[in-house]
Amino acid sequence: MGEVVGAGLLAHVPTIMLPRQDRLDLNEGKEISLVPGLQRLRAEVFEVLDYDTVVVFDSHWFTTVEFVISAHELRAGLFTSDELPRGMCRVPYEWPGDPELAHAAAELGEKHGTWITAIDDPYLPLHYGTVNLWSYLGRGLGKRWVSVSNTAQTGDTEDFLRAGRAIGEAIAQAGRRVLLLASGALSHTFWPLRELRAHEASDPAHVRTAQARAADAQRVAWLEAGDHARVIDTMPEFLTVRPEAKFAHYLMMVAALGERTVRAPGRPFSDYENSVGTGQMHIWFDRPPAGWSAGSAGGQETDG
């Protein structure tokens, strides 16, 4: 039986890929906490845990009529972002994939009332929600990496939970030891272009609205306490502050772990920070000794 050995809600903002001096210039001479947070996460988790595959729920990869999971034997090349080529230009990447896990997830989609397709087309685009995190957490480690799209254009909370359930079952069936990464933000409303450059510093005072800051703070507190059920059950309220991709990245991740029964507390690996109006933070969930919860990939119910 496979198992999830760790999971995280991680920020992938373009700022982390800028040269250090550029980051300091944007942040009143101070380093953003997201960068040392990723460096610490690599040292304390990614270089320490025993795992085979990293599954990234990529909030930047939008699909419309189905979820897509990458099924390549290998992905390698140079990545330039169409959104911000000035900051993410010709980034080298190379990682092995996990076709067996990808196809197992696709085969389980219908059972869970959804649609998942495994694609190994060499020309399938990449997105920086995966590339940026791999650059910090995967480069040089030789682990398998797999990306999963979201259907935020047509899907809702239940759709994201269904996809996560299928992927959790696929992990168990494939016998993999897996890290799950929910790659994306909390609240996600940008400042208008003419105002944006006055709000590039990381201070949360620059998050777009007080309501968004308050909603993010609630969810951070619940996640740190391991109250994942409350995060799921209050999604209608959270959607009013426009979380990135309808929070699909987190919802797929937590469903793969066991959904409302998950009680794993979150460890902060950064401060809560602004990125041009959006709320960003790294929060890591260690696998409880007895497993995540009933029904999760290789786990059993636990109080965490």
N, C-alpha and C positions, 0 to 999 in steps of 0.2 A: 504493500500500500504506500502511495505517495503521501507527502505532507507538506504543508506550508511552514517554513521555519522562521519566517519574519515577514513583516509587511510595513509599508509606510505611505503616508500622504506627503508628497514631496513637491516643492516648487521647482519649476524648470525655466524661470524667466530669462529672457535674452541677456539681461544684465550680468548674469553669472559667467557669460562667455566673453565679456569685454576684458581687455587688459586691465590690470590692477589699477593703474593710474587713472584710467578712464572711469572706473568704478568710484574711486575716491573723488574725482572731480564732480561726479553726479551726486555725491552723498556728503557734501560739506566737509570733505577731507577724511571721512571715516570709511572703513570697510563695511560693506553690507554683511549682516550675520549669516546670510544664506551660503556664502562661499566657505568660510571656515566650518560651517555646519556640515556641508557635504564632505569636506576633507576629514572631519572627525567621524562621520558616518562610515566612510570607507575604512578608516583605520580600526574602528571599534566593532563594525558589523560585517562589511563586505569582505574584508581580509581575514576574518576570524571564523565566521559560520561555515558549516559544511552544507553546501547546496550545489545543485546541478544547473538550474535554470532560473532566470529572472523573467518574470512576466510583467510587462509595462502596460497599464491601462492609460492610453495616451489621449489626453483631453484635446490635443490639437489635431487628431486624425478623425475627421468627420466622414461618416458614410450614411447613406440614406435609407436603403431598403433592407439592410442586414448588417450585422456585426462582421468584421473581417479580422482574421488573425493571421499573422505572418507565418509562413510555413517553409521558409528558405533553409537550405543546408548552410548557407553562408551569406552574410551581407557585408559588402566592403565597397569603399569608394570615397568620394569627397562630397560633403554636404554643404550646400549654400541655401540659406533660407530665402524663400520668396518674400516673406514678410519683412525681414530686417537683414538684408545681405551685408549691410555695413558692419554688423556685429557678429554675424554667424556666416562666415565666408570660407569655403573650401576646408571645412573641418574634416580631418581624416577619421574614418571609422572602419572597424572590421570586427565582426563577432560571428560565431557559429549560431545557427538557429536550432529549433527543436521541432522538426516536422512531425514526429510521432505525437507529441503533446498537442500541437496545433490541429492535427486531423482528429485526434480523440475529442477535442473540444467541439469541433464542427459536427461530428457525428452525434453529439449529445444535445445539440441545439433544439431539435424538434421535441425531444423528450421533455425539455424544460419550457416549451411553449414559445420558442424564439427561433431566430435564424442566424447561424454562424457559418461563415465560409472560410476555409483555409486557402490562402493564395501564396504561390511561390514564384510569381512572375518577377524576373530579375529587374524589370523596370517599374515595379511598384514603388511609388514615392515614399520617402521617409519624412518624419516630422520631428521638430526639435524637442517635442515633449519626450521623445526617446533619446535622441542623439545627445542632448545636453546632459542628461543624467548619466548616460553611459560614459561620456567623456570624463566625468568625475569618479564614477563608482564602478565602471566596468573595464576601462582601458587597461590592458596588460594582464588581466586576470584570467582570460580564456574561457569564461563561462558562457553558456548559451543565453541568448536574449531573444525574447519574443514580444511583439507589439500587438495590442488589441485596439481596434477602433471603437468609437462611440457613435451612437445613432441619435445624438442630441437634436438633430434636425427634425426627426419624426418620433423619437422614443420618449418615454417618461420614466419615472422612478421604478415602476414595476418592470419595465423592459430591461433596465440596467441590472436590476436584481436577478432577473431570470438568466441573463447572460453570465453573471457572476456565479450563479449556482451551477451552470453547465461547466464552467471552467474549473470550479472547485472539484466537481466530480471527475473531470478529466485528469486533474492532477493526481487524485487518488488512484485512478485506474492505471495511469502511465507509470506509476511507481517513482515519480520524481520528487526530489527535495527542492522546494521552490521558494524564492522571494517574490512577493507581490509589491509592485510600485504603482500607487495611484498618483499619476503625474499631472499636477495641475494646481489651480488656485482654490481659495475659498471664494469670497465675493469678487466679482469680476466686471466692474464698470470703469472704463477709462475716462480720464479728463478729456474734454474737447481739445482738438489739436492746438488751437491758439493759446490755450491755457496750460497745456501739458508740461511744457518745459519748466514751469514754476513748481511742479509737483513730482520731480524725479527722485527726491531724497527718500530714504527708507522709513523715516518717521511715520508711524501709523496716523498721525494727524493729517497726512495727505491722502489717506484712503477716501474714496469718492464721497461718501456720506457718513454721517454719524450713525444712521440706521445700519449701514453695512458693517461698520466697525463693531457695533453692539452685537449684531447677529454672528459675526465671526468670533467674537470673544466668547459668546455662549457655546458655540460648537467646539472651540478649542478647549474650554473647560470640561465639556462633556467627554471629548475624546481623551483628554489626559486622565479623566476619572474612569475610562473604560465603559462609558454609558453610550454604546453604539446604538442601542434601541431608540434612545431619545433622538439621536441625530436622524435616524431613518424616519421616525414617526412625525418629526416636525419639518419634513421636507417641504410641504406646502408653504409654510412660513418662510423658510430659507430661500425658496425660489423667488420671493418678492425682492430680494437684493441681488438677484442674478448671479448665483455661483457659476463658476466656469463650467461650460458643457452640461449645465443642469446637475452638476456634481456627479456625473456619470462615472468618473474615474474612481471616486471613493466608493460609490454604491456597488460597482462591480467588484471591487476589492473586498468589501466587507461581506458581500453575499458569498463570495468564494470561501470565506472563513467560517460562515455559519450564521450570518445575518444578525437578527435581533438577539440571539443568544450569546453573541461575542461580548466578552467582558474584559478583553485585554486593555490595560491602561497604556496611554501614549506617553512616550518620552520625547520632550522637545529637543530638537537638534538645531534650532535657530530661534531668534526672536520672531514675534509677529511683525511683519514689515509691509510697507507700501511698495507697490511697483506701478507707477503712473496711474494710481487710483484703485488698484486691485489689492486684495488681501492675500499675503503669501506667508507660508511657514512650513518647516520640515517637522513632522511628527512621526515617530517610529513606534511600532507595536511589536514587542517581543512575544514569541510563542510561549504561552504559559506552560509549565511543566507537564500538566495533564492533557494538553491540547487546547485548541481554540474554543471549541464548543461542540455540541451535538450536531451532527450532519455536515461538519466541515471536512476539508481534505485531510483525512488521517487523524482527525481530532476527536475529542470527547468533551462532554460538557464540563465546564470548570468555572469556578468563581474568579479565575484569574489571579 
